[in-house]
Amino acid sequence: MSTVIEQNVEARLVAAAPRMPSIPATLHYDRSDPFAVRMTFPAPATLEGVEVCWTFARDLLAAGLREPEGHGDVRVRPYGYDRTVLEFHAPEGTAVVHVLSGEIRRFLQATGELVPMGLEYRQLDLDHDLAELMRDVL
């Protein structure tokens, strides 16, 4: 069984202009980092012309499908019946994208089959991580 799930999604960038261009994005989940998901935007879709990757909690994404969640750099909220809004806050500004909620649900279902929600801790090797920390200290 694979330990990584990647899913391409179509994001709609919310801009000052009425037109909302579609941009590609990739949702990524890795069992080795069981609490996190990443959303990556390719270089052509960013103002800086470099790939941009945001990492945030999987449970934030799941909770944001139902009600507004997040108080930091990443915020997620439902928008209408079939869309979810993701806000990415950085010192350079804020990017707001809409993604079809069904695409996010499919992604979360696949991640849940790999690592069930609430059981992420089972993927962690705390003894190994502690040993690594202690090795660096000694």
Phi, psi and chi 1 to 4 in degrees:
 res  aa     phi    psi   chi1   chi2   chi3   chi4
   1 MET       -  137.6  176.4 -172.6 -103.4      -
   2 SER   -66.0  150.4  175.3      -      -      -
   3 THR  -104.8    2.4   62.4      -      -      -
   4 VAL  -130.2  140.3  173.4      -      -      -
   5 ILE  -123.7  128.0  -65.9  175.3      -      -
   6 GLU  -127.1  139.1  -76.6 -167.3  -14.8      -
   7 GLN  -140.3  125.2  178.9  178.1  -42.7      -
   8 ASN   -77.6  138.9  -66.5  -35.3      -      -
   9 VAL  -132.5  157.5  -63.5      -      -      -
  10 GLU  -100.3  118.8 -179.2  179.5  -52.1      -
  11 ALA  -105.5  144.1      -      -      -      -
  12 ARG  -109.7  114.4  -54.5  -75.9  -67.1  175.2
  13 LEU   -74.1  127.5 -179.1   62.9      -      -
  14 VAL   -91.5  117.2  178.3      -      -      -
  15 ALA  -121.7  175.8      -      -      -      -
  16 ALA   -64.8  -32.3      -      -      -      -
  17 ALA   -76.0  154.3      -      -      -      -
  18 PRO   -64.8  -27.5    4.9   -7.2      -      -
  19 ARG   -74.3  134.2 -172.8  171.2  149.8  -74.2
  20 MET  -112.5   96.8  -69.9  174.5   37.7      -
  21 PRO   -68.0  149.1   23.1  -29.6      -      -
  22 SER   -87.4  136.4  174.1      -      -      -
  23 ILE  -130.0  144.9   56.7  174.0      -      -
  24 PRO   -77.0  149.8   28.5  -33.9      -      -
  25 ALA  -149.3  159.9      -      -      -      -
  26 THR  -128.5  127.7  -57.1      -      -      -
  27 LEU   -91.5  137.0  -71.1  168.4      -      -
  28 HIS  -135.3  135.8  178.9   94.9      -      -
  29 TYR  -136.6  134.9 -179.3   79.6      -      -
  30 ASP  -128.1  125.8 -172.3  -26.3      -      -
  31 ARG   -57.2  -26.6 -178.2 -179.6    7.1 -158.0
  32 SER   -72.2  -14.7   68.0      -      -      -
  33 ASP  -128.4   71.2 -170.0    5.9      -      -
  34 PRO   -68.6  -16.5   27.5  -35.4      -      -
  35 PHE   -91.3  -10.7  -68.7   98.8      -      -
  36 ALA  -112.7  152.6      -      -      -      -
  37 VAL  -126.5  157.6  -63.5      -      -      -
  38 ARG  -124.0  144.2  -68.1 -165.9  -37.6 -108.1
  39 MET  -123.2  121.4 -171.3  166.7 -163.8      -
  40 THR  -115.3  136.4  -55.0      -      -      -
  41 PHE  -114.9  130.2  -60.8   93.3      -      -
  42 PRO   -70.6  159.6   26.0  -32.1      -      -
  43 ALA   -50.5  -46.1      -      -      -      -
  44 PRO   -62.2  -18.8  -19.7   29.7      -      -
  45 ALA   -92.2    0.1      -      -      -      -
  46 THR  -113.3  155.1   69.0      -      -      -
  47 LEU   -66.1  -33.6  -66.1  175.4      -      -
  48 GLU   -80.3  -14.6  -62.3   84.1   15.8      -
  49 GLY    75.7   20.6      -      -      -      -
  50 VAL  -128.6  152.5  -63.5      -      -      -
  51 GLU   -59.5  137.7 -178.3  178.2  -86.6      -
  52 VAL  -121.0  130.5  173.7      -      -      -
  53 CYS  -126.7  126.9 -178.0      -      -      -
  54 TRP  -109.4  133.0  -71.4   84.6      -      -
  55 THR  -113.9  131.9  -57.8      -      -      -
  56 PHE  -153.9  171.8   50.2   97.3      -      -
  57 ALA   -70.2  136.8      -      -      -      -
  58 ARG   -61.5  -38.6  176.7  171.0   67.7  158.0
  59 ASP   -69.3  -25.4   61.7  -10.5      -      -
  60 LEU   -63.9  -45.6  170.9   69.7      -      -
  61 LEU   -62.2  -43.8 -173.9   59.3      -      -
  62 ALA   -65.7  -45.7      -      -      -      -
  63 ALA   -66.9  -34.6      -      -      -      -
  64 GLY   -67.7  -14.4      -      -      -      -
  65 LEU   -69.4  -27.2  -74.4  169.5      -      -
  66 ARG   -99.5  -37.6  -64.2 -177.7  -55.7  -83.8
  67 GLU  -156.5  161.4   60.7 -173.8   13.7      -
  68 PRO   -58.1  132.2  -24.0   33.7      -      -
  69 GLU  -138.0  151.0  -72.3  -69.5  -29.8      -
  70 GLY   102.5  140.5      -      -      -      -
  71 HIS  -132.2    1.4  -58.7  -74.4      -      -
  72 GLY  -112.1 -134.3      -      -      -      -
  73 ASP   -71.3  -26.5  -65.7  -17.4      -      -
  74 VAL  -122.9  129.8  179.4      -      -      -
  75 ARG  -131.4  143.5  -59.6  170.8 -169.0  175.2
  76 VAL  -134.3  138.8 -176.7      -      -      -
  77 ARG  -154.6  152.1   69.0  178.2 -175.3  -84.7
  78 PRO   -71.3  152.5   19.6  -23.5      -      -
  79 TYR  -139.7  105.6 -177.3   79.5      -      -
  80 GLY    67.9 -157.3      -      -      -      -
  81 TYR   -80.9  -36.6  174.5   71.6      -      -
  82 ASP  -125.0   11.7   65.3  -15.8      -      -
  83 ARG  -127.2  154.5  -65.3 -157.9 -177.5  -94.0
  84 THR  -126.5  136.9  -60.7      -      -      -
  85 VAL   -99.4  131.9  173.8      -      -      -
  86 LEU  -117.6  126.8  -68.5   96.6      -      -
  87 GLU  -110.4  130.6  -66.2 -179.4   16.9      -
  88 PHE  -117.3  113.9  -58.8   98.4      -      -
  89 HIS  -102.8  126.1  -63.4  -97.7      -      -
  90 ALA  -137.3  163.8      -      -      -      -
  91 PRO   -56.6  -30.3  -25.7   33.5      -      -
  92 GLU   -75.7  -16.5  -58.3   80.2   21.3      -
  93 GLY   147.3 -170.0      -      -      -      -
  94 THR  -120.9  133.8  -59.3      -      -      -
  95 ALA  -109.5  133.8      -      -      -      -
  96 VAL  -122.9  125.5  179.3      -      -      -
  97 VAL  -129.2  149.5  -63.3      -      -      -
  98 HIS  -105.6  137.2  -70.5 -171.0      -      -
  99 VAL  -130.9  142.9  177.0      -      -      -
 100 LEU   -60.3  128.3  -69.9  174.3      -      -
 101 SER   -60.4  -34.3  -60.6      -      -      -
 102 GLY   -61.2  -36.7      -      -      -      -
 103 GLU   -65.7  -40.3  -69.5 -177.0  -21.1      -
 104 ILE   -67.8  -41.2  -65.8  172.9      -      -
 105 ARG   -61.3  -42.8  -77.2 -172.1 -167.8   93.3
 106 ARG   -61.5  -42.8  -85.7 -169.0  -59.3  -77.5
 107 PHE   -62.2  -47.9  173.6   74.1      -      -
 108 LEU   -64.4  -35.7  -70.6  171.2      -      -
 109 GLN   -63.0  -43.5  179.3  177.9   -9.6      -
 110 ALA   -64.6  -40.4      -      -      -      -
 111 THR   -67.0  -35.7   68.6      -      -      -
 112 GLY   -67.3  -30.3      -      -      -      -
 113 GLU   -71.5  -32.5  -69.2  170.4    4.7      -
 114 LEU   -76.0  -49.5 -173.6   60.9      -      -
 115 VAL  -138.9  107.5  177.6      -      -      -
 116 PRO   -59.4  141.1  -24.4   34.5      -      -
 117 MET   -58.5  136.9  -66.2  -76.7  -91.5      -
 118 GLY    90.3  -13.4      -      -      -      -
 119 LEU  -114.2   18.8  -60.7  178.7      -      -
 120 GLU   -58.6  -35.5  -64.6   90.5  -11.0      -
 121 TYR   -57.6  -24.7   68.7   92.2      -      -
 122 ARG   -68.0  -18.4  -69.9 -174.7  176.5  173.9
 123 GLN   -84.7  -12.6  -57.7  -57.4  -48.4      -
 124 LEU   -89.1  141.3  -57.1  176.8      -      -
 125 ASP  -109.0   81.7 -174.5  -10.0      -      -
 126 LEU   -63.4  -35.1  -63.4  178.0      -      -
 127 ASP   -62.3  -43.8  -69.8  -26.0      -      -
 128 HIS   -64.5  -45.9  174.2  -94.0      -      -
 129 ASP   -61.9  -40.9  -65.5  -17.5      -      -
 130 LEU   -65.1  -41.5 -177.1   58.2      -      -
 131 ALA   -61.5  -40.0      -      -      -      -
 132 GLU   -64.0  -42.0  -74.0  -65.2  -50.4      -
 133 LEU   -62.3  -44.5  -75.3  172.0      -      -
 134 MET   -67.2  -37.0  -64.0  -56.4  -69.7      -
 135 ARG   -60.5  -40.5 -178.7 -177.0   58.4   81.5
 136 ASP   -69.7  -27.7  -67.9  -17.7      -      -
 137 VAL   -80.3  -38.1  171.2      -      -      -
 138 LEU   -76.6      -  -59.5  175.5      -      -
